[in-house]
Amino acid sequence: AQGSGGDGRATVGMLRVEPSSRNIVPSRAWFTLDTRHADEEGLRRIEEPLRARAAELARERGVEIAIRKFWNAPATPFD
């Protein structure tokens, strides 16, 4: 979001790891990421590099990363 120029924001809202234990390395993680920007182009400048980096990490580490957009709101100016 910082690289999107201007007022891009990104927030992890929920995080779940499995198994959930303080002394076990999780085999699965699920989280929500809320991205916001004052204009649609700014939102694309956040999303495109995010998807590219996720694909790169999946290849490098031999893991599966799935990104699914399940909610969308139009770009809106904010404080």
PDB file of N, CA, C and O in Angstrom, chain B, residues numbered from 101:
ATOM      1  N   ALA B 101       0.818  -1.192   0.000  1.00  0.00           N
ATOM      2  CA  ALA B 101       0.000   0.000   0.000  1.00  0.00           C
ATOM      3  C   ALA B 101       0.865   1.259   0.000  1.00  0.00           C
ATOM      4  O   ALA B 101       0.507   2.272  -0.601  1.00  0.00           O
ATOM      5  N   GLN B 102       2.006   1.180   0.683  1.00  0.00           N
ATOM      6  CA  GLN B 102       2.885   2.345   0.741  1.00  0.00           C
ATOM      7  C   GLN B 102       3.445   2.685  -0.635  1.00  0.00           C
ATOM      8  O   GLN B 102       3.706   3.853  -0.924  1.00  0.00           O
ATOM      9  N   GLY B 103       3.630   1.694  -1.472  1.00  0.00           N
ATOM     10  CA  GLY B 103       4.176   1.925  -2.803  1.00  0.00           C
ATOM     11  C   GLY B 103       3.139   2.362  -3.830  1.00  0.00           C
ATOM     12  O   GLY B 103       3.483   2.590  -4.990  1.00  0.00           O
ATOM     13  N   SER B 104       1.878   2.483  -3.426  1.00  0.00           N
ATOM     14  CA  SER B 104       0.822   2.807  -4.378  1.00  0.00           C
ATOM     15  C   SER B 104       0.767   4.291  -4.700  1.00  0.00           C
ATOM     16  O   SER B 104       0.067   4.703  -5.625  1.00  0.00           O
ATOM     17  N   GLY B 105       1.492   5.085  -3.951  1.00  0.00           N
ATOM     18  CA  GLY B 105       1.458   6.522  -4.154  1.00  0.00           C
ATOM     19  C   GLY B 105       0.247   7.127  -3.461  1.00  0.00           C
ATOM     20  O   GLY B 105      -0.868   6.616  -3.569  1.00  0.00           O
ATOM     21  N   GLY B 106       0.477   8.189  -2.770  1.00  0.00           N
ATOM     22  CA  GLY B 106      -0.641   8.862  -2.121  1.00  0.00           C
ATOM     23  C   GLY B 106      -1.144   8.163  -0.888  1.00  0.00           C
ATOM     24  O   GLY B 106      -0.382   7.824   0.018  1.00  0.00           O
ATOM     25  N   ASP B 107      -2.446   7.954  -0.872  1.00  0.00           N
ATOM     26  CA  ASP B 107      -3.123   7.537   0.345  1.00  0.00           C
ATOM     27  C   ASP B 107      -3.509   6.061   0.377  1.00  0.00           C
ATOM     28  O   ASP B 107      -4.604   5.736   0.836  1.00  0.00           O
ATOM     29  N   GLY B 108      -2.669   5.176  -0.084  1.00  0.00           N
ATOM     30  CA  GLY B 108      -2.980   3.753  -0.028  1.00  0.00           C
ATOM     31  C   GLY B 108      -2.881   3.220   1.400  1.00  0.00           C
ATOM     32  O   GLY B 108      -2.002   3.612   2.167  1.00  0.00           O
ATOM     33  N   ARG B 109      -3.798   2.324   1.735  1.00  0.00           N
ATOM     34  CA  ARG B 109      -3.803   1.691   3.049  1.00  0.00           C
ATOM     35  C   ARG B 109      -4.094   0.208   2.891  1.00  0.00           C
ATOM     36  O   ARG B 109      -4.823  -0.195   1.984  1.00  0.00           O
ATOM     37  N   ALA B 110      -3.523  -0.603   3.775  1.00  0.00           N
ATOM     38  CA  ALA B 110      -3.819  -2.034   3.820  1.00  0.00           C
ATOM     39  C   ALA B 110      -3.807  -2.469   5.278  1.00  0.00           C
ATOM     40  O   ALA B 110      -2.937  -2.072   6.054  1.00  0.00           O
ATOM     41  N   THR B 111      -4.786  -3.289   5.637  1.00  0.00           N
ATOM     42  CA  THR B 111      -4.917  -3.739   7.011  1.00  0.00           C
ATOM     43  C   THR B 111      -5.266  -5.219   7.042  1.00  0.00           C
ATOM     44  O   THR B 111      -6.184  -5.657   6.349  1.00  0.00           O
ATOM     45  N   VAL B 112      -4.544  -5.985   7.837  1.00  0.00           N
ATOM     46  CA  VAL B 112      -4.929  -7.374   8.099  1.00  0.00           C
ATOM     47  C   VAL B 112      -6.001  -7.319   9.179  1.00  0.00           C
ATOM     48  O   VAL B 112      -5.764  -6.822  10.280  1.00  0.00           O
ATOM     49  N   GLY B 113      -7.192  -7.839   8.850  1.00  0.00           N
ATOM     50  CA  GLY B 113      -8.303  -7.759   9.786  1.00  0.00           C
ATOM     51  C   GLY B 113      -8.472  -9.010  10.619  1.00  0.00           C
ATOM     52  O   GLY B 113      -8.752  -8.925  11.815  1.00  0.00           O
ATOM     53  N   MET B 114      -8.306 -10.176  10.006  1.00  0.00           N
ATOM     54  CA  MET B 114      -8.464 -11.445  10.703  1.00  0.00           C
ATOM     55  C   MET B 114      -7.282 -12.327  10.349  1.00  0.00           C
ATOM     56  O   MET B 114      -6.741 -12.237   9.247  1.00  0.00           O
ATOM     57  N   LEU B 115      -6.880 -13.185  11.287  1.00  0.00           N
ATOM     58  CA  LEU B 115      -5.773 -14.107  11.054  1.00  0.00           C
ATOM     59  C   LEU B 115      -6.072 -15.413  11.773  1.00  0.00           C
ATOM     60  O   LEU B 115      -6.370 -15.429  12.967  1.00  0.00           O
ATOM     61  N   ARG B 116      -5.986 -16.516  11.019  1.00  0.00           N
ATOM     62  CA  ARG B 116      -6.147 -17.848  11.605  1.00  0.00           C
ATOM     63  C   ARG B 116      -4.975 -18.705  11.153  1.00  0.00           C
ATOM     64  O   ARG B 116      -4.610 -18.691   9.977  1.00  0.00           O
ATOM     65  N   VAL B 117      -4.394 -19.437  12.060  1.00  0.00           N
ATOM     66  CA  VAL B 117      -3.340 -20.381  11.715  1.00  0.00           C
ATOM     67  C   VAL B 117      -3.748 -21.763  12.205  1.00  0.00           C
ATOM     68  O   VAL B 117      -4.436 -21.896  13.217  1.00  0.00           O
ATOM     69  N   GLU B 118      -3.318 -22.788  11.478  1.00  0.00           N
ATOM     70  CA  GLU B 118      -3.637 -24.176  11.823  1.00  0.00           C
ATOM     71  C   GLU B 118      -2.380 -25.024  11.720  1.00  0.00           C
ATOM     72  O   GLU B 118      -1.670 -24.914  10.721  1.00  0.00           O
ATOM     73  N   PRO B 119      -2.074 -25.848  12.683  1.00  0.00           N
ATOM     74  CA  PRO B 119      -2.739 -25.897  13.974  1.00  0.00           C
ATOM     75  C   PRO B 119      -2.401 -24.653  14.802  1.00  0.00           C
ATOM     76  O   PRO B 119      -1.355 -24.028  14.629  1.00  0.00           O
ATOM     77  N   SER B 120      -3.308 -24.326  15.687  1.00  0.00           N
ATOM     78  CA  SER B 120      -3.146 -23.144  16.519  1.00  0.00           C
ATOM     79  C   SER B 120      -2.564 -23.559  17.872  1.00  0.00           C
ATOM     80  O   SER B 120      -3.285 -23.957  18.786  1.00  0.00           O
ATOM     81  N   SER B 121      -1.250 -23.453  17.968  1.00  0.00           N
ATOM     82  CA  SER B 121      -0.560 -23.808  19.211  1.00  0.00           C
ATOM     83  C   SER B 121       0.681 -22.957  19.314  1.00  0.00           C
ATOM     84  O   SER B 121       1.296 -22.631  18.299  1.00  0.00           O
ATOM     85  N   ARG B 122       1.055 -22.597  20.508  1.00  0.00           N
ATOM     86  CA  ARG B 122       2.213 -21.713  20.682  1.00  0.00           C
ATOM     87  C   ARG B 122       3.547 -22.401  20.411  1.00  0.00           C
ATOM     88  O   ARG B 122       4.566 -21.720  20.300  1.00  0.00           O
ATOM     89  N   ASN B 123       3.575 -23.726  20.300  1.00  0.00           N
ATOM     90  CA  ASN B 123       4.862 -24.393  20.086  1.00  0.00           C
ATOM     91  C   ASN B 123       4.895 -25.265  18.834  1.00  0.00           C
ATOM     92  O   ASN B 123       5.708 -26.184  18.738  1.00  0.00           O
ATOM     93  N   ILE B 124       4.012 -24.979  17.876  1.00  0.00           N
ATOM     94  CA  ILE B 124       3.970 -25.721  16.613  1.00  0.00           C
ATOM     95  C   ILE B 124       4.000 -24.721  15.456  1.00  0.00           C
ATOM     96  O   ILE B 124       3.274 -23.727  15.464  1.00  0.00           O
ATOM     97  N   VAL B 125       4.839 -24.993  14.476  1.00  0.00           N
ATOM     98  CA  VAL B 125       4.853 -24.150  13.275  1.00  0.00           C
ATOM     99  C   VAL B 125       3.598 -24.467  12.474  1.00  0.00           C
ATOM    100  O   VAL B 125       3.381 -25.625  12.116  1.00  0.00           O
ATOM    101  N   PRO B 126       2.772 -23.475  12.186  1.00  0.00           N
ATOM    102  CA  PRO B 126       1.525 -23.728  11.461  1.00  0.00           C
ATOM    103  C   PRO B 126       1.788 -24.270  10.056  1.00  0.00           C
ATOM    104  O   PRO B 126       2.778 -23.920   9.415  1.00  0.00           O
ATOM    105  N   SER B 127       0.887 -25.127   9.596  1.00  0.00           N
ATOM    106  CA  SER B 127       0.969 -25.632   8.228  1.00  0.00           C
ATOM    107  C   SER B 127       0.032 -24.868   7.304  1.00  0.00           C
ATOM    108  O   SER B 127       0.097 -25.016   6.084  1.00  0.00           O
ATOM    109  N   ARG B 128      -0.833 -24.055   7.885  1.00  0.00           N
ATOM    110  CA  ARG B 128      -1.794 -23.293   7.088  1.00  0.00           C
ATOM    111  C   ARG B 128      -2.072 -21.969   7.784  1.00  0.00           C
ATOM    112  O   ARG B 128      -2.170 -21.901   9.009  1.00  0.00           O
ATOM    113  N   ALA B 129      -2.198 -20.910   6.974  1.00  0.00           N
ATOM    114  CA  ALA B 129      -2.562 -19.594   7.509  1.00  0.00           C
ATOM    115  C   ALA B 129      -3.634 -19.001   6.601  1.00  0.00           C
ATOM    116  O   ALA B 129      -3.587 -19.155   5.381  1.00  0.00           O
ATOM    117  N   TRP B 130      -4.576 -18.337   7.200  1.00  0.00           N
ATOM    118  CA  TRP B 130      -5.657 -17.675   6.478  1.00  0.00           C
ATOM    119  C   TRP B 130      -5.806 -16.283   7.072  1.00  0.00           C
ATOM    120  O   TRP B 130      -5.833 -16.126   8.292  1.00  0.00           O
ATOM    121  N   PHE B 131      -5.901 -15.275   6.217  1.00  0.00           N
ATOM    122  CA  PHE B 131      -6.097 -13.928   6.745  1.00  0.00           C
ATOM    123  C   PHE B 131      -6.859 -13.076   5.746  1.00  0.00           C
ATOM    124  O   PHE B 131      -6.905 -13.372   4.552  1.00  0.00           O
ATOM    125  N   THR B 132      -7.456 -12.008   6.265  1.00  0.00           N
ATOM    126  CA  THR B 132      -8.127 -11.044   5.405  1.00  0.00           C
ATOM    127  C   THR B 132      -7.234  -9.821   5.272  1.00  0.00           C
ATOM    128  O   THR B 132      -6.531  -9.436   6.206  1.00  0.00           O
ATOM    129  N   LEU B 133      -7.279  -9.231   4.109  1.00  0.00           N
ATOM    130  CA  LEU B 133      -6.510  -8.018   3.850  1.00  0.00           C
ATOM    131  C   LEU B 133      -7.453  -6.993   3.236  1.00  0.00           C
ATOM    132  O   LEU B 133      -8.002  -7.210   2.155  1.00  0.00           O
ATOM    133  N   ASP B 134      -7.632  -5.897   3.920  1.00  0.00           N
ATOM    134  CA  ASP B 134      -8.488  -4.813   3.444  1.00  0.00           C
ATOM    135  C   ASP B 134      -7.583  -3.756   2.829  1.00  0.00           C
ATOM    136  O   ASP B 134      -6.753  -3.169   3.523  1.00  0.00           O
ATOM    137  N   THR B 135      -7.738  -3.509   1.528  1.00  0.00           N
ATOM    138  CA  THR B 135      -6.947  -2.476   0.852  1.00  0.00           C
ATOM    139  C   THR B 135      -7.865  -1.327   0.480  1.00  0.00           C
ATOM    140  O   THR B 135      -9.000  -1.527   0.048  1.00  0.00           O
ATOM    141  N   ARG B 136      -7.347  -0.114   0.658  1.00  0.00           N
ATOM    142  CA  ARG B 136      -8.141   1.076   0.346  1.00  0.00           C
ATOM    143  C   ARG B 136      -7.261   2.136  -0.303  1.00  0.00           C
ATOM    144  O   ARG B 136      -6.069   2.256  -0.019  1.00  0.00           O
ATOM    145  N   HIS B 137      -7.887   2.885  -1.169  1.00  0.00           N
ATOM    146  CA  HIS B 137      -7.217   4.010  -1.810  1.00  0.00           C
ATOM    147  C   HIS B 137      -8.296   4.979  -2.267  1.00  0.00           C
ATOM    148  O   HIS B 137      -9.452   4.596  -2.447  1.00  0.00           O
ATOM    149  N   ALA B 138      -7.916   6.220  -2.450  1.00  0.00           N
ATOM    150  CA  ALA B 138      -8.878   7.246  -2.847  1.00  0.00           C
ATOM    151  C   ALA B 138      -9.325   7.120  -4.302  1.00  0.00           C
ATOM    152  O   ALA B 138     -10.340   7.704  -4.682  1.00  0.00           O
ATOM    153  N   ASP B 139      -8.582   6.365  -5.131  1.00  0.00           N
ATOM    154  CA  ASP B 139      -8.998   6.195  -6.524  1.00  0.00           C
ATOM    155  C   ASP B 139      -8.751   4.763  -6.988  1.00  0.00           C
ATOM    156  O   ASP B 139      -7.946   4.035  -6.407  1.00  0.00           O
ATOM    157  N   GLU B 140      -9.464   4.374  -8.051  1.00  0.00           N
ATOM    158  CA  GLU B 140      -9.410   2.997  -8.566  1.00  0.00           C
ATOM    159  C   GLU B 140      -8.002   2.616  -9.042  1.00  0.00           C
ATOM    160  O   GLU B 140      -7.560   1.490  -8.817  1.00  0.00           O
ATOM    161  N   GLU B 141      -7.309   3.530  -9.686  1.00  0.00           N
ATOM    162  CA  GLU B 141      -5.949   3.241 -10.156  1.00  0.00           C
ATOM    163  C   GLU B 141      -5.037   2.945  -8.965  1.00  0.00           C
ATOM    164  O   GLU B 141      -4.195   2.050  -9.041  1.00  0.00           O
ATOM    165  N   GLY B 142      -5.193   3.674  -7.888  1.00  0.00           N
ATOM    166  CA  GLY B 142      -4.416   3.412  -6.677  1.00  0.00           C
ATOM    167  C   GLY B 142      -4.689   2.025  -6.122  1.00  0.00           C
ATOM    168  O   GLY B 142      -3.767   1.357  -5.653  1.00  0.00           O
ATOM    169  N   LEU B 143      -5.941   1.578  -6.168  1.00  0.00           N
ATOM    170  CA  LEU B 143      -6.274   0.225  -5.721  1.00  0.00           C
ATOM    171  C   LEU B 143      -5.565  -0.816  -6.586  1.00  0.00           C
ATOM    172  O   LEU B 143      -5.062  -1.815  -6.073  1.00  0.00           O
ATOM    173  N   ARG B 144      -5.527  -0.578  -7.900  1.00  0.00           N
ATOM    174  CA  ARG B 144      -4.807  -1.509  -8.801  1.00  0.00           C
ATOM    175  C   ARG B 144      -3.312  -1.528  -8.490  1.00  0.00           C
ATOM    176  O   ARG B 144      -2.671  -2.575  -8.572  1.00  0.00           O
ATOM    177  N   ARG B 145      -2.755  -0.359  -8.131  1.00  0.00           N
ATOM    178  CA  ARG B 145      -1.323  -0.299  -7.798  1.00  0.00           C
ATOM    179  C   ARG B 145      -1.015  -1.021  -6.494  1.00  0.00           C
ATOM    180  O   ARG B 145       0.143  -1.340  -6.224  1.00  0.00           O
ATOM    181  N   ILE B 146      -2.015  -1.279  -5.696  1.00  0.00           N
ATOM    182  CA  ILE B 146      -1.833  -2.095  -4.490  1.00  0.00           C
ATOM    183  C   ILE B 146      -2.003  -3.576  -4.842  1.00  0.00           C
ATOM    184  O   ILE B 146      -1.170  -4.403  -4.471  1.00  0.00           O
ATOM    185  N   GLU B 147      -3.074  -3.907  -5.553  1.00  0.00           N
ATOM    186  CA  GLU B 147      -3.430  -5.298  -5.796  1.00  0.00           C
ATOM    187  C   GLU B 147      -2.466  -6.024  -6.738  1.00  0.00           C
ATOM    188  O   GLU B 147      -2.079  -7.158  -6.456  1.00  0.00           O
ATOM    189  N   GLU B 148      -2.079  -5.409  -7.827  1.00  0.00           N
ATOM    190  CA  GLU B 148      -1.243  -6.104  -8.804  1.00  0.00           C
ATOM    191  C   GLU B 148       0.100  -6.555  -8.230  1.00  0.00           C
ATOM    192  O   GLU B 148       0.463  -7.717  -8.416  1.00  0.00           O
ATOM    193  N   PRO B 149       0.857  -5.695  -7.540  1.00  0.00           N
ATOM    194  CA  PRO B 149       2.120  -6.171  -6.956  1.00  0.00           C
ATOM    195  C   PRO B 149       1.903  -7.203  -5.849  1.00  0.00           C
ATOM    196  O   PRO B 149       2.735  -8.090  -5.657  1.00  0.00           O
ATOM    197  N   LEU B 150       0.797  -7.092  -5.127  1.00  0.00           N
ATOM    198  CA  LEU B 150       0.486  -8.070  -4.082  1.00  0.00           C
ATOM    199  C   LEU B 150       0.303  -9.460  -4.693  1.00  0.00           C
ATOM    200  O   LEU B 150       0.861 -10.438  -4.196  1.00  0.00           O
ATOM    201  N   ARG B 151      -0.466  -9.542  -5.752  1.00  0.00           N
ATOM    202  CA  ARG B 151      -0.682 -10.829  -6.419  1.00  0.00           C
ATOM    203  C   ARG B 151       0.622 -11.370  -7.026  1.00  0.00           C
ATOM    204  O   ARG B 151       0.893 -12.568  -6.953  1.00  0.00           O
ATOM    205  N   ALA B 152       1.414 -10.493  -7.616  1.00  0.00           N
ATOM    206  CA  ALA B 152       2.684 -10.917  -8.209  1.00  0.00           C
ATOM    207  C   ALA B 152       3.636 -11.444  -7.135  1.00  0.00           C
ATOM    208  O   ALA B 152       4.287 -12.470  -7.329  1.00  0.00           O
ATOM    209  N   ARG B 153       3.718 -10.745  -6.009  1.00  0.00           N
ATOM    210  CA  ARG B 153       4.617 -11.175  -4.926  1.00  0.00           C
ATOM    211  C   ARG B 153       4.146 -12.496  -4.324  1.00  0.00           C
ATOM    212  O   ARG B 153       4.967 -13.350  -3.989  1.00  0.00           O
ATOM    213  N   ALA B 154       2.835 -12.671  -4.184  1.00  0.00           N
ATOM    214  CA  ALA B 154       2.316 -13.932  -3.662  1.00  0.00           C
ATOM    215  C   ALA B 154       2.683 -15.089  -4.585  1.00  0.00           C
ATOM    216  O   ALA B 154       3.084 -16.153  -4.112  1.00  0.00           O
ATOM    217  N   ALA B 155       2.553 -14.897  -5.886  1.00  0.00           N
ATOM    218  CA  ALA B 155       2.921 -15.944  -6.853  1.00  0.00           C
ATOM    219  C   ALA B 155       4.413 -16.250  -6.779  1.00  0.00           C
ATOM    220  O   ALA B 155       4.819 -17.410  -6.857  1.00  0.00           O
ATOM    221  N   GLU B 156       5.216 -15.221  -6.630  1.00  0.00           N
ATOM    222  CA  GLU B 156       6.667 -15.398  -6.515  1.00  0.00           C
ATOM    223  C   GLU B 156       7.019 -16.186  -5.250  1.00  0.00           C
ATOM    224  O   GLU B 156       7.833 -17.108  -5.306  1.00  0.00           O
ATOM    225  N   LEU B 157       6.425 -15.838  -4.131  1.00  0.00           N
ATOM    226  CA  LEU B 157       6.679 -16.555  -2.883  1.00  0.00           C
ATOM    227  C   LEU B 157       6.240 -18.010  -2.976  1.00  0.00           C
ATOM    228  O   LEU B 157       6.933 -18.900  -2.483  1.00  0.00           O
ATOM    229  N   ALA B 158       5.101 -18.256  -3.602  1.00  0.00           N
ATOM    230  CA  ALA B 158       4.617 -19.627  -3.751  1.00  0.00           C
ATOM    231  C   ALA B 158       5.613 -20.468  -4.544  1.00  0.00           C
ATOM    232  O   ALA B 158       5.906 -21.604  -4.172  1.00  0.00           O
ATOM    233  N   ARG B 159       6.133 -19.907  -5.642  1.00  0.00           N
ATOM    234  CA  ARG B 159       7.128 -20.640  -6.445  1.00  0.00           C
ATOM    235  C   ARG B 159       8.406 -20.879  -5.650  1.00  0.00           C
ATOM    236  O   ARG B 159       8.927 -21.994  -5.622  1.00  0.00           O
ATOM    237  N   GLU B 160       8.911 -19.827  -5.004  1.00  0.00           N
ATOM    238  CA  GLU B 160      10.175 -19.930  -4.270  1.00  0.00           C
ATOM    239  C   GLU B 160      10.106 -20.935  -3.126  1.00  0.00           C
ATOM    240  O   GLU B 160      11.071 -21.660  -2.884  1.00  0.00           O
ATOM    241  N   ARG B 161       8.997 -20.986  -2.433  1.00  0.00           N
ATOM    242  CA  ARG B 161       8.901 -21.793  -1.216  1.00  0.00           C
ATOM    243  C   ARG B 161       8.136 -23.096  -1.398  1.00  0.00           C
ATOM    244  O   ARG B 161       8.020 -23.885  -0.461  1.00  0.00           O
ATOM    245  N   GLY B 162       7.615 -23.324  -2.596  1.00  0.00           N
ATOM    246  CA  GLY B 162       6.897 -24.565  -2.859  1.00  0.00           C
ATOM    247  C   GLY B 162       5.620 -24.686  -2.045  1.00  0.00           C
ATOM    248  O   GLY B 162       5.298 -25.760  -1.537  1.00  0.00           O
ATOM    249  N   VAL B 163       4.896 -23.588  -1.922  1.00  0.00           N
ATOM    250  CA  VAL B 163       3.642 -23.590  -1.171  1.00  0.00           C
ATOM    251  C   VAL B 163       2.524 -23.087  -2.066  1.00  0.00           C
ATOM    252  O   VAL B 163       2.770 -22.544  -3.143  1.00  0.00           O
ATOM    253  N   GLU B 164       1.312 -23.269  -1.615  1.00  0.00           N
ATOM    254  CA  GLU B 164       0.153 -22.757  -2.344  1.00  0.00           C
ATOM    255  C   GLU B 164      -0.312 -21.475  -1.676  1.00  0.00           C
ATOM    256  O   GLU B 164      -0.491 -21.427  -0.459  1.00  0.00           O
ATOM    257  N   ILE B 165      -0.506 -20.445  -2.474  1.00  0.00           N
ATOM    258  CA  ILE B 165      -1.082 -19.192  -1.988  1.00  0.00           C
ATOM    259  C   ILE B 165      -2.276 -18.886  -2.871  1.00  0.00           C
ATOM    260  O   ILE B 165      -2.146 -18.735  -4.086  1.00  0.00           O
ATOM    261  N   ALA B 166      -3.427 -18.797  -2.254  1.00  0.00           N
ATOM    262  CA  ALA B 166      -4.654 -18.493  -2.994  1.00  0.00           C
ATOM    263  C   ALA B 166      -5.181 -17.150  -2.525  1.00  0.00           C
ATOM    264  O   ALA B 166      -5.336 -16.920  -1.325  1.00  0.00           O
ATOM    265  N   ILE B 167      -5.453 -16.271  -3.465  1.00  0.00           N
ATOM    266  CA  ILE B 167      -6.034 -14.967  -3.150  1.00  0.00           C
ATOM    267  C   ILE B 167      -7.421 -14.940  -3.765  1.00  0.00           C
ATOM    268  O   ILE B 167      -7.594 -15.163  -4.963  1.00  0.00           O
ATOM    269  N   ARG B 168      -8.399 -14.667  -2.926  1.00  0.00           N
ATOM    270  CA  ARG B 168      -9.777 -14.624  -3.399  1.00  0.00           C
ATOM    271  C   ARG B 168     -10.416 -13.316  -2.949  1.00  0.00           C
ATOM    272  O   ARG B 168     -10.482 -13.022  -1.755  1.00  0.00           O
ATOM    273  N   LYS B 169     -10.874 -12.553  -3.899  1.00  0.00           N
ATOM    274  CA  LYS B 169     -11.568 -11.303  -3.577  1.00  0.00           C
ATOM    275  C   LYS B 169     -13.017 -11.662  -3.258  1.00  0.00           C
ATOM    276  O   LYS B 169     -13.739 -12.170  -4.116  1.00  0.00           O
ATOM    277  N   PHE B 170     -13.437 -11.397  -2.030  1.00  0.00           N
ATOM    278  CA  PHE B 170     -14.793 -11.765  -1.646  1.00  0.00           C
ATOM    279  C   PHE B 170     -15.652 -10.564  -1.283  1.00  0.00           C
ATOM    280  O   PHE B 170     -16.825 -10.715  -0.939  1.00  0.00           O
ATOM    281  N   TRP B 171     -15.075  -9.381  -1.359  1.00  0.00           N
ATOM    282  CA  TRP B 171     -15.838  -8.168  -1.094  1.00  0.00           C
ATOM    283  C   TRP B 171     -15.167  -7.035  -1.825  1.00  0.00           C
ATOM    284  O   TRP B 171     -13.939  -6.989  -1.907  1.00  0.00           O
ATOM    285  N   ASN B 172     -15.940  -6.129  -2.352  1.00  0.00           N
ATOM    286  CA  ASN B 172     -15.365  -4.996  -3.071  1.00  0.00           C
ATOM    287  C   ASN B 172     -16.181  -3.753  -2.774  1.00  0.00           C
ATOM    288  O   ASN B 172     -17.412  -3.782  -2.771  1.00  0.00           O
ATOM    289  N   ALA B 173     -15.484  -2.676  -2.526  1.00  0.00           N
ATOM    290  CA  ALA B 173     -16.133  -1.371  -2.338  1.00  0.00           C
ATOM    291  C   ALA B 173     -15.412  -0.395  -3.268  1.00  0.00           C
ATOM    292  O   ALA B 173     -14.205  -0.521  -3.475  1.00  0.00           O
ATOM    293  N   PRO B 174     -16.123   0.557  -3.818  1.00  0.00           N
ATOM    294  CA  PRO B 174     -15.479   1.511  -4.710  1.00  0.00           C
ATOM    295  C   PRO B 174     -14.457   2.374  -3.970  1.00  0.00           C
ATOM    296  O   PRO B 174     -14.548   2.573  -2.759  1.00  0.00           O
ATOM    297  N   ALA B 175     -13.505   2.870  -4.712  1.00  0.00           N
ATOM    298  CA  ALA B 175     -12.516   3.777  -4.129  1.00  0.00           C
ATOM    299  C   ALA B 175     -13.240   4.987  -3.547  1.00  0.00           C
ATOM    300  O   ALA B 175     -14.163   5.534  -4.151  1.00  0.00           O
ATOM    301  N   THR B 176     -12.798   5.389  -2.358  1.00  0.00           N
ATOM    302  CA  THR B 176     -13.459   6.489  -1.657  1.00  0.00           C
ATOM    303  C   THR B 176     -12.402   7.340  -0.951  1.00  0.00           C
ATOM    304  O   THR B 176     -11.540   6.789  -0.266  1.00  0.00           O
ATOM    305  N   PRO B 177     -12.445   8.648  -1.097  1.00  0.00           N
ATOM    306  CA  PRO B 177     -11.527   9.497  -0.321  1.00  0.00           C
ATOM    307  C   PRO B 177     -11.783   9.289   1.174  1.00  0.00           C
ATOM    308  O   PRO B 177     -12.925   9.091   1.590  1.00  0.00           O
ATOM    309  N   PHE B 178     -10.723   9.333   1.974  1.00  0.00           N
ATOM    310  CA  PHE B 178     -10.836   9.138   3.413  1.00  0.00           C
ATOM    311  C   PHE B 178      -9.824   9.990   4.145  1.00  0.00           C
ATOM    312  O   PHE B 178      -8.874  10.486   3.540  1.00  0.00           O
ATOM    313  N   ASP B 179     -10.017  10.164   5.446  1.00  0.00           N
ATOM    314  CA  ASP B 179      -9.090  10.935   6.277  1.00  0.00           C
ATOM    315  C   ASP B 179      -7.813  10.155   6.514  1.00  0.00           C
ATOM    316  O   ASP B 179      -6.910  10.642   7.194  1.00  0.00           O
TER     317      ASP B 179
END
